[in-house]
Amino acid sequence: MNERQSFQRSLRGAALLLCLGVSAQAVTSYRVQPGDTLSGIAARAGVSAAQIRAVNARLRGTDQVQAGWVLTLPDRTLPARTHTVKSGENLSVIAARYGLSLNALLRANPAYQGGKAVWVGARLTIPARNAAPSPAPAASGTAARSAATVRAASSSGRSGGWLWPVAGYHGVSSGYGPRVLDGVREDHLGVDIVAPVGTPVRAARSGRVLESRPDFDRGWGWTVVLEHPDGWITRYAHLSANLVKKGELVVRGQPVGRVGNTGRSTGPHLHFGTYLRWDPRDPLSLY
């Protein structure tokens, strides 16, 4: 192949990638797991099978994948949306949450250029952006959502009287700390415990009900917050039902709600958060 032919072939390849909406800089890799299919990988990565074929020469003309293959996955494009500013947020925090530079956010919201302050309740335009795919290996049942398994809670020793809030379910699909959800980087201030809708949620410790309400503005859905005597606070979110009222006194192990899938949720689970005087702490460090 001479230099001219090579150049023309490169142009055709670049045109194909552009037609499919694939970034030439996409470098995310994924190792095919037993039971994976191309369509399944594409669905979990949020792209099309055609987009994956376009950046993997071995897949041209076929949908067959083999366990152990390492595939390149293209970035996916997230559509533009609006964001309502919440207490404690500023433009830098909001930009980081959506994986944007501050300049990109300001270009989409020119009214705030020049250092103008942004107020709680303001609505900002979040421009369309690329997000790296992060497909989880295919599985079924609870194991499909469990990224970690925690041991049974104990009422003695280090646990100091902490009770695991969902009896019989210890699969954690999302742990405490930084994560990417829907292409957005965020700090996950709790753990997500996988359990069927309707499973009773128990108070981890005795205390008083600080909140029992729908909190969809912040994504919690139906949520219960308990205040404990020594400064600890616990949150139980995405519930299908609240079983206590604000101001009510509850005892350790008392049902306060039922597992659900309300609010900003990716499936039936309990979000369990623990705070010491509203300073977030990893719940798993308490068991």
C-alpha distance (Angstrom), angle and dihedral (degrees) to the residues before:
residue distance angle dihedral
M1 . . .
N2 3.82 . .
E3 3.80 125.0 .
R4 3.81 93.4 -99.1
Q5 3.83 92.6 52.6
S6 3.79 90.9 46.6
F7 3.80 90.9 51.9
Q8 3.81 92.5 48.6
R9 3.81 91.2 49.4
S10 3.80 90.2 51.3
L11 3.78 90.3 51.4
R12 3.81 91.6 51.5
G13 3.81 90.7 49.8
A14 3.80 91.9 49.4
A15 3.81 90.6 48.8
L16 3.81 90.7 52.2
L17 3.80 91.4 51.8
L18 3.80 91.3 49.1
C19 3.81 92.2 49.0
L20 3.81 89.6 52.5
G21 3.80 93.0 46.4
V22 3.80 93.6 -115.7
S23 3.79 120.5 150.7
A24 3.78 114.5 -127.5
Q25 3.81 87.6 -139.5
A26 3.81 96.7 56.0
V27 3.81 106.7 130.3
T28 3.81 105.4 157.2
S29 3.80 110.2 132.8
Y30 3.80 130.5 -154.8
R31 3.81 128.1 -171.0
V32 3.80 111.5 -138.9
Q33 3.81 112.5 -119.0
P34 3.82 128.0 -151.0
G35 3.81 108.5 -81.0
D36 3.79 94.6 23.1
T37 3.81 120.7 136.9
L38 3.77 127.3 -166.1
S39 3.80 91.8 -117.0
G40 3.80 91.1 49.1
I41 3.81 93.1 50.2
A42 3.80 90.1 47.5
A43 3.81 92.7 50.2
R44 3.80 93.1 50.3
A45 3.81 92.1 45.6
G46 3.81 91.9 49.2
V47 3.80 95.2 -122.5
S48 3.81 134.9 100.0
A49 3.80 127.0 -94.8
A50 3.82 87.8 -119.9
Q51 3.80 90.5 58.0
I52 3.81 91.3 52.2
R53 3.83 91.6 47.3
A54 3.80 90.1 51.3
V55 3.82 92.8 61.9
N56 3.83 97.6 38.2
A57 3.80 114.4 66.5
R58 3.81 93.5 -164.6
L59 3.83 89.8 62.2
R60 3.80 97.6 54.1
G61 3.80 106.8 128.2
T62 3.80 96.0 1.6
D63 3.80 140.7 80.8
Q64 3.81 94.6 -160.4
V65 3.81 118.8 115.4
Q66 3.80 130.0 -179.1
A67 3.79 129.1 -144.6
G68 3.78 110.0 -100.9
W69 3.80 96.9 30.9
V70 3.80 114.3 128.5
L71 3.80 110.9 -138.2
T72 3.78 129.3 -166.0
L73 3.80 111.2 -128.5
P74 3.82 121.0 -156.1
D75 3.76 122.1 -131.9
R76 3.78 115.0 -97.8
T77 3.78 122.7 -130.9
L78 3.79 116.0 -123.5
P79 3.81 114.9 -153.3
A80 3.78 123.5 -118.1
R81 3.80 115.5 -91.2
T82 3.79 141.4 167.4
H83 3.79 127.8 -103.9
T84 3.80 125.8 -156.4
V85 3.80 110.5 -143.6
K86 3.80 113.9 -119.9
S87 3.78 132.1 -160.1
G88 3.80 112.4 -72.2
E89 3.81 94.9 21.4
N90 3.78 127.3 119.5
L91 3.80 132.5 175.7
S92 3.81 93.7 -89.5
V93 3.81 92.7 51.3
I94 3.81 92.3 47.6
A95 3.81 92.8 47.3
A96 3.81 91.4 51.5
R97 3.79 91.6 48.2
Y98 3.80 91.4 58.8
G99 3.80 95.9 39.3
L100 3.82 93.2 -109.8
S101 3.76 132.5 133.2
L102 3.78 115.4 -116.1
N103 3.82 89.2 -115.2
A104 3.82 91.3 54.6
L105 3.80 91.0 51.8
L106 3.81 91.6 48.0
R107 3.81 91.9 49.4
A108 3.80 88.3 56.7
N109 3.82 90.7 46.3
P110 3.82 106.0 36.6
A111 3.80 92.4 169.3
Y112 3.82 88.0 75.7
Q113 3.79 97.4 50.8
G114 3.78 116.8 114.6
G115 3.80 95.2 44.0
K116 3.82 99.1 -65.3
A117 3.81 110.8 165.1
V118 3.79 121.2 -114.7
W119 3.79 117.7 -136.8
V120 3.78 132.7 -147.4
G121 3.80 109.2 -89.3
A122 3.80 95.6 27.8
R123 3.80 115.3 134.6
L124 3.79 116.9 -131.9
T125 3.79 128.9 -167.0
I126 3.80 112.7 -122.0
P127 3.82 106.2 -158.2
A128 3.79 123.8 -137.0
R129 3.79 110.1 -84.8
N130 3.77 142.3 175.7
A131 3.79 119.8 -104.6
A132 3.77 128.3 -167.6
P133 3.83 112.4 -116.2
S134 3.79 118.4 -119.7
P135 3.82 108.0 -173.9
A136 3.77 116.3 -174.4
P137 3.82 117.4 -139.5
A138 3.78 112.9 -91.1
A139 3.80 116.4 -99.9
S140 3.78 139.7 143.5
G141 3.77 137.2 -116.1
T142 3.78 122.3 -1.9
A143 3.79 92.8 -23.0
A144 3.77 90.3 65.4
R145 3.80 90.7 67.5
S146 3.79 99.2 33.7
A147 3.78 113.4 101.8
A148 3.80 90.6 167.4
T149 3.77 138.9 10.0
V150 3.80 120.5 -138.3
R151 3.77 127.0 -156.1
A152 3.78 122.3 -107.8
A153 3.77 114.6 -79.4
S154 3.78 117.7 -106.9
S155 3.78 131.0 -154.5
S156 3.78 93.5 -147.3
G157 3.78 137.6 62.3
R158 3.80 117.6 8.8
S159 3.80 94.4 0.2
G160 3.81 90.7 70.6
G161 3.79 92.9 -155.4
W162 3.82 98.7 -41.9
L163 3.79 113.3 149.3
W164 3.82 121.5 -154.2
P165 3.83 103.3 -113.2
V166 3.82 98.9 -138.6
A167 3.79 113.1 49.1
G168 3.80 114.0 -139.7
Y169 3.82 96.2 7.8
H170 3.80 118.5 95.1
G171 3.80 103.3 152.9
V172 3.81 111.9 122.2
S173 3.80 114.6 -159.9
S174 3.80 96.3 -178.1
G175 3.78 124.1 22.5
Y176 3.78 133.0 -153.6
G177 3.81 118.2 -72.2
P178 3.81 139.4 32.4
R179 3.80 117.9 -2.5
V180 3.80 142.2 154.0
L181 3.81 117.6 -118.6
D182 3.80 121.7 176.5
G183 3.78 88.0 -10.3
V184 3.81 92.0 -56.1
R185 3.81 122.8 119.7
E186 3.80 112.4 -135.9
D187 3.79 143.9 152.1
H188 3.79 111.1 -104.6
L189 3.81 105.1 -147.0
G190 3.78 98.0 -162.6
V191 3.79 142.7 8.3
D192 3.81 130.0 -80.8
I193 3.80 112.0 -132.5
V194 3.79 114.1 -160.6
A195 3.81 115.6 -134.1
P196 3.82 137.7 137.7
V197 3.79 120.6 -84.5
G198 3.80 110.1 -89.5
T199 3.82 96.5 29.4
P200 3.84 109.1 142.2
V201 3.81 115.6 -104.4
R202 3.81 113.9 -147.7
A203 3.80 130.5 -152.2
A204 3.79 107.1 -104.6
R205 3.82 89.6 -147.3
S206 3.79 138.6 0.3
G207 3.78 117.0 -84.6
R208 3.78 147.9 108.9
V209 3.80 128.3 -61.5
L210 3.80 107.6 -109.6
E211 3.83 95.7 174.9
S212 3.79 135.1 10.1
R213 3.78 110.0 167.6
P214 3.79 148.1 98.8
D215 3.82 108.5 -77.8
F216 3.80 104.2 -178.6
D217 3.80 94.4 146.3
R218 3.81 89.8 71.5
G219 3.79 94.7 35.2
W220 3.81 97.5 -109.9
G221 3.80 95.5 116.2
W222 3.79 111.0 -162.5
T223 3.80 105.0 1.4
V224 3.80 141.5 177.2
V225 3.82 123.2 -158.8
L226 3.80 121.2 -167.0
E227 3.80 127.0 -161.9
H228 3.80 115.8 -150.1
P229 3.83 126.7 -156.1
D230 3.83 97.6 -111.0
G231 3.81 98.4 53.9
W232 3.80 97.7 -87.0
I233 3.81 119.8 130.8
T234 3.81 127.0 -167.9
R235 3.80 129.9 -161.1
Y236 3.82 126.2 -156.3
A237 3.82 110.9 -170.7
H238 3.84 144.2 175.7
L239 3.82 89.3 38.4
S240 3.78 125.2 169.1
A241 3.81 90.8 -149.7
N242 3.81 137.7 12.4
L243 3.80 114.2 -140.6
V244 3.83 100.2 -174.4
K245 3.80 136.9 54.4
K246 3.79 132.4 -131.4
G247 3.82 111.3 -84.1
E248 3.80 94.3 21.1
L249 3.80 118.7 133.3
V250 3.80 114.7 -127.6
V251 3.79 133.5 -171.1
R252 3.78 128.8 -136.9
G253 3.81 109.5 -79.5
Q254 3.81 95.7 18.6
P255 3.83 113.4 137.4
V256 3.81 108.9 -109.0
G257 3.79 99.0 171.3
R258 3.78 147.1 -24.3
V259 3.80 129.3 -97.1
G260 3.80 113.0 -98.3
N261 3.78 146.2 155.1
T262 3.81 102.7 -116.3
G263 3.78 128.2 136.0
R264 3.80 121.9 9.9
S265 3.77 95.7 -8.5
T266 3.81 135.0 142.8
G267 3.80 96.6 -157.1
P268 3.83 143.2 -27.9
H269 3.81 109.1 -41.3
L270 3.79 144.9 116.1
H271 3.79 119.5 -108.3
F272 3.82 104.4 -147.0
G273 3.79 116.3 -168.3
T274 3.80 129.3 -179.5
Y275 3.80 126.0 -163.5
L276 3.79 133.9 179.5
R277 3.82 105.1 -146.4
W278 3.83 86.2 -23.4
D279 3.81 92.5 -52.5
P280 3.84 103.7 128.5
R281 3.81 116.5 -119.5
D282 3.81 131.8 -176.1
P283 3.82 106.5 -99.4
L284 3.81 91.7 -149.3
S285 3.81 90.3 62.5
L286 3.81 87.9 66.6
Y287 3.83 96.4 59.0
